[in-house]
Amino acid sequence: MYALAVHGGAGALPRVPFTRAREAAYRQGLMQALAAGQRLLDADGCALDAVEAAVAALEDDPLFNAAHGAVLAGDGTVELDAAIMDGNGLRAGAVAQVGHVRNPVRLARRILEDSSHVFLVGAGAERFAEQAGFRLVDNGYFITPDRRLQFEALQQQLEQAGAAPDALAAALDEPPLGTVGAVARDHGGHLAAATSTGGTAGKRPGRVGDSPVIGAGTYADDQTCAVSTTGHGEWFLRTVQAYDIAARLRYGGFSLQAAVSEAINQRLSALGAAGGLIAVDHQGAIAMGYNTPAMFRASVRSGEAATVHIY
Amino acid sequence: MYALAVHGGAGALPRVPFTRAREAAYRQGLMQALAAGQRLLDADGCALDAVEAAVAALEDDPLFNAAHGAVLAGDGTVELDAAIMDGNGLRAGAVAQVGHVRNPVRLARRILEDSSHVFLVGAGAERFAEQAGFRLVDNGYFITPDRRLQFEALQQQLEQAGAAPDALAAALDEPPLGTVGAVARDHGGHLAAATSTGGTAGKRPGRVGDSPVIGAGTYADDQTCAVSTTGHGEWFLRTVQAYDIAARLRYGGFSLQAAVSEAINQRLSALGAAGGLIAVDHQGAIAMGYNTPAMFRASVRSGEAATVHIY
């Protein structure tokens, strides 16, 4: 029995008209990513390979805020963060502030496999990528016309308000949709999680959110669950959100669904933190929770039909 | 009632002869840092101010692996990581890969106070520092003659072994002593934690360990406890060690001492992870645990005598 879930971010819908055609494109992107992971699980592949494939597909899709199509930082460049974790042996790899690697989740995977370190950032991460044989790409590869327009609108809005640089990010009252992630349980009972993002639109250069932080945005442990989060990254860093779900199972005897519901609807909502998460436990149960207007998400379990939802 | 504890790292003793005079110098450094925090707590200061002052004192002391006296990365430079967290409101600030800020813990504090972000790295963190009025220093300020010698010996040893760059860090079979941290509970019942480090000697440039990662190396929540860790950073990232202690209290009903003992002596030891941590709970209980040959540590509670220990 296997289980796989993917997300494309939780937040408010874009302020541009969210047409039926646009909605269909997001659904299609989610289903394609799910299929990329499912193909591997169907062929007895491991959870780690499945989450990497699903997240890489979403990174390549310009609709989502990860790699190609990522939001722009306050200086008009793209800075990417990603992490991946193997619940089998607690192996992990993470990168932040990467601007020239086509698929940050694949770089995180390579760190997991080949480095004595877990977390590499900036130029050091890209030097590792080069040495590992990754072809570096120009930062412009990641920037789509839609994101350029969004950036210019945000700049104009803040210039008019006379806001300081740090307010660029704070000006967005809802976390933007778009961070991507995947969680899986494979036939062998192993769990894995991966997350990838461009972060917050207009963020201060050098800002790292929760996505690449093991325990905050990404966590997996075969004995409990695998989790990928999306939302107000700063809050999820403070609540150590991904590991908080695992700890509720490990120490509190929570079911996965109860852990996710209580964390999202009670604790995070009480703190004023907006976002969501997807999780799968060692028995293959899937839970997806969010306290935002929408969360792009899709899931499938072996022998069952795949589902995709926005609201 | 207040409580304060500081650590100067857990690991094996340095391979240079650890003379009585040298041991006395370490004890004195720990006691001075403790006194810097205690002065504030005695004057009804808050836990957050106390841990910042204690860690800044250890950063300035060349004996410890933080700021002045930090270990060198594989490229011969110093890259500093630090974090601070306020258990009152879960506010946090963190920096990584900083090479020009005299007291990284004070920069982390400024992020906690003034930024909408929690975690800033590299040049972006230093740009924030400049804008906040910090005077930047040359990277050479951090490099002491002892650390230069250690670096050259490590280089030579690895060249002889024909080892790859990543093996530089892995070659150290014990985590080096020296990362610093502090935890406190103030008269008002608020908790705080702070940690600062130069990381692993010979680390790959861009490597981030557990110290600046909220949940891994540093965590504080008034409802549970404040924790600062030291040791094999990569393992503490994977086990989300600081928040794991808080979660054992929150969800498992553990006492602080039981949580620390079980985490260090059972879980971490079973995983082959070496290190230690200091913690204080909301009632002012202090727990300090390690599975290494030594941990530099000192603590005090209001109305009691201060103690300092190495073994």
Interface residues (C-beta under 8 A of the other chain):
Chain A: M85 L90 R91 A92 A96 Q97 D114 S115 S116 H117 V118 F119 L120 V121 G122 A123 G124 A125 R127 F128 D166 A167 A169 A170 K203 R204 P205 G206 R207 V208 G209 V213 I214 G215 A216 Y219 G233 E234 L237 R238 T239 V240 Y243 D244 A247 R248 R250 Y251 G252 F254 L271
Chain B: M85 L90 R91 A92 A96 Q97 D114 S115 S116 H117 V118 F119 L120 V121 G122 A123 G124 A125 R127 F128 D166 A167 A169 A170 K203 R204 P205 G206 R207 V208 G209 V213 I214 G215 A216 Y219 G233 E234 L237 R238 T239 V240 Y243 D244 A247 R248 R250 Y251 G252 F254 L271
